[in-house]
Amino acid sequence: MQAAVAVPVSTPSFVDLRKFARDKTRGIAVTAAAGPDRFLSGRRILDWAPSPVTAGVITLEAGSGAVQSLPADEFIIVDAGRLTLTQQGAALTLGPNQSAVLKQGAAFTWSAQGPVSLIFVRYNKSRAGDGAIVPIKENPEMGPSAGGPPPDLLLTPAPVCRNHTDYRSADGEFTCGTWDSTPYARRPLYFRHMELMVLLEGSVTFVDETGRSGTFSKGDVFLIEQGASCSWENRDNVAKLYVIYRPA
């Protein structure tokens, strides 16, 4: 009998999703049964253990298709190309950096005006609802945010934070919206949640528990994996679009 060999487990950290979308050697290709529309089968996902959330990239060649019923709530943002979604006669065209939430049960047709790359996060615990498509607002009206950094981790004076929520799942664990903040720095925070971020303004630097650092700036799309511990520093005002899975 052979002795058991320990398999290294990667430490949860931050992931540059634009780089992931362009590097086709990374991730796991989705294997789908014959028949599903390319919107559902043309995917590559991050190599995570089974989880309430799945994230990755959808790649579509020029053409069109139809999804009869989306199996779960899904956030999408256009990484490259242009995509039109049509539902009950109403068309929504998304260009680079534009995004939407497609609710569980959504039925729609799609049309790609050339190759399209979409970054997505799927919430696998979502519940059936009205199956609507919810565009994420650009430049929404913002209100006070309750989601500022924990005071005990701050290395600077407390920032002023604002928020707008575009979508919240029925159980409250999956949310999408826009958040902004004045400058601040904090010590590492343990992420019991997963968060995708799209930087709309400014830049932010993270350092994870292994000492790996990364700075993301306007236009970058990245996520912090559930279970990561990362510090944060933004020296100028910052704004982000966010997608959060936070278990109750």
Secondary structure as the mmCIF struct_conf table of DSSP 4:
data_model
#
loop_
_struct_conf.conf_type_id
_struct_conf.id
_struct_conf.beg_label_comp_id
_struct_conf.beg_label_asym_id
_struct_conf.beg_label_seq_id
_struct_conf.end_label_comp_id
_struct_conf.end_label_asym_id
_struct_conf.end_label_seq_id
HELX_LH_PP_P HELX_LH_PP_P1 GLN A 2 ALA A 4
HELX_LH_PP_P HELX_LH_PP_P2 ALA A 6 PRO A 8
HELX_LH_PP_P HELX_LH_PP_P3 SER A 10 PRO A 12
STRN STRN1 PHE A 14 ASP A 16
HELX_RH_AL_P HELX_RH_AL_P1 LEU A 17 ARG A 22
TURN_TY1_P TURN_TY1_P1 LYS A 24 THR A 25
BEND BEND1 ARG A 26 GLY A 27
STRN STRN2 ILE A 28 ALA A 29
HELX_LH_PP_P HELX_LH_PP_P4 VAL A 30 THR A 31
BEND BEND2 ALA A 34 GLY A 35
HELX_RH_AL_P HELX_RH_AL_P2 ARG A 38 SER A 41
BEND BEND3 GLY A 42 GLY A 42
STRN STRN3 ARG A 43 ILE A 45
BEND BEND4 PRO A 50 PRO A 50
BEND BEND5 PRO A 52 PRO A 52
STRN STRN4 VAL A 53 LEU A 60
BEND BEND6 ALA A 62 ALA A 62
STRN STRN5 GLY A 63 VAL A 67
BEND BEND7 GLN A 68 GLN A 68
BEND BEND8 PRO A 71 ALA A 72
STRN STRN6 ASP A 73 ALA A 80
BEND BEND9 GLY A 81 GLY A 81
STRN STRN7 LEU A 83 GLN A 87
TURN_TY1_P TURN_TY1_P2 GLN A 88 GLY A 89
STRN STRN8 ALA A 90 LEU A 94
TURN_TY1_P TURN_TY1_P3 PRO A 96 ASN A 97
STRN STRN9 SER A 99 LEU A 102
HELX_LH_PP_P HELX_LH_PP_P5 LYS A 103 LYS A 103
TURN_TY1_P TURN_TY1_P4 GLN A 104 GLY A 105
STRN STRN10 PHE A 108 ALA A 112
BEND BEND10 GLN A 113 GLY A 114
STRN STRN11 VAL A 116 TYR A 123
TURN_TY1_P TURN_TY1_P5 ASN A 124 LYS A 125
STRN STRN12 ILE A 133 PRO A 135
HELX_LH_PP_P HELX_LH_PP_P6 ILE A 136 LYS A 137
BEND BEND11 GLU A 138 ASN A 139
HELX_LH_PP_P HELX_LH_PP_P7 PRO A 140 MET A 142
STRN STRN13 GLY A 143 PRO A 144
BEND BEND12 ALA A 146 ALA A 146
HELX_LH_PP_P HELX_LH_PP_P8 GLY A 148 PRO A 150
HELX_RH_3T_P HELX_RH_3T_P1 PRO A 151 LEU A 153
STRN STRN14 LEU A 154 LEU A 154
BEND BEND13 LEU A 155 PRO A 157
HELX_LH_PP_P HELX_LH_PP_P9 ALA A 158 VAL A 160
STRN STRN15 CYS A 161 ARG A 168
TURN_TY1_P TURN_TY1_P6 ALA A 170 ASP A 171
BEND BEND14 GLY A 172 GLU A 173
STRN STRN16 PHE A 174 SER A 181
STRN STRN17 TYR A 184 TYR A 190
BEND BEND15 ARG A 192 HIS A 193
STRN STRN18 MET A 194 GLU A 201
BEND BEND16 GLY A 202 GLY A 202
STRN STRN19 SER A 203 ASP A 208
TURN_TY1_P TURN_TY1_P7 GLU A 209 THR A 210
BEND BEND17 GLY A 211 GLY A 211
STRN STRN20 SER A 213 SER A 217
TURN_TY1_P TURN_TY1_P8 LYS A 218 GLY A 219
STRN STRN21 VAL A 221 ILE A 224
TURN_TY1_P TURN_TY1_P9 GLN A 226 GLY A 227
STRN STRN22 SER A 229 ASN A 234
BEND BEND18 ARG A 235 ASP A 236
STRN STRN23 VAL A 238 TYR A 245
#
